Amino acid sequence: MRPAHAAAYRMRQFWVAVRAELGGWRPPDLSAYLDAPQQALFTRMTRADQRHSVAVLRALLGERGSDAVDWQAALLHDVGKAEARLQLWQRALWVLLRAVSPRLLEWFAADRPGSWRYPFYLYRVHAARGAELVRAAGGSPLLVELVRLHDTPATEVSEPDLSRRLEILRRADGSQ
């Protein structure tokens, strides 16, 4: 994505998140996609992340070749962010630092429980943490891998079916 497009995309994401948090958005009934333990995970996410995940699901529902596991991954791919509980301004700072100074972002994301920087660390490792949460909730091994790898570059995944599913998930995630 070109820098100008990335900036516009991030600004749109920010305003959508603000509207979701402040506008009283409520998720639809997801029992057709998630079992009870998975729904409990989903409800731990911020409203903005829930709204984003539902939008990713809607984008995936129109994708040829997607199935129930892909739909679950759409809804749960960011569940690891729930523990970070970053405020909207902190998320904006995260996005800015990621674009401007990844080294400074690494400093912010310190693995020191109790530190003001620890939530940034949890945000950085949200994919791995989300996979652990999904596994503990009884998610299938494939679902766990989709959540764990959703931020991993496609070139780093060698298994063809998993790579294909991740590409579909990333495309839907990137469009929201």
HULIN-V95015 format. One line per field, one symbol per residue. phi: phi as a letter, one per 30 degrees, with the letter a starting at -180 (. if undefined). psi: psi as a letter, one per 30 degrees, with the letter a starting at -180 (. if undefined). burial: b if it has 9 or more other C-alpha atoms within 8 Angstrom, else e. A space follows every 10 residues. Layout:
phi = ???
psi = ???
burial = ???
This chain:
phi = .deddddddd ddeddddddd dccidbdddc ddcbdedddd deddddeddd ddddddeddd edddidbedd dddedcdcdd deddhddedd dddedddddc bedddddddd dbejdddeed deddcdddde dddddddidd eddeddddcd cdeedcccde dddddddddd dddddc
psi = kleeeeeeee eeeeeeeeee efggkkllkg ffekleeeee eefflleeee eeeeeeeeee ffkkflaeee eeeefgfgff fefehkleee eeeeeeeeee ieeeeeeeik ijkflffeee eeeegeeeee eeeeefggll eeeeeeeegf gkkefgjfke eeeeeeeeee eeeff.
burial = eeeeebeeeb eebbebbbbb beeebeeeee eeebeebbbe bbeebbbbbb bbbbbbbebb eeeeebeeeb bbbbbbbbbb bbebebeeee bbebbebbee ebeebeebbb eeeeeebbbb bbbebbbbbb bbbbbebebe eebbbbbbbb eeeeeebeee ebbebbbbbb ebbeee
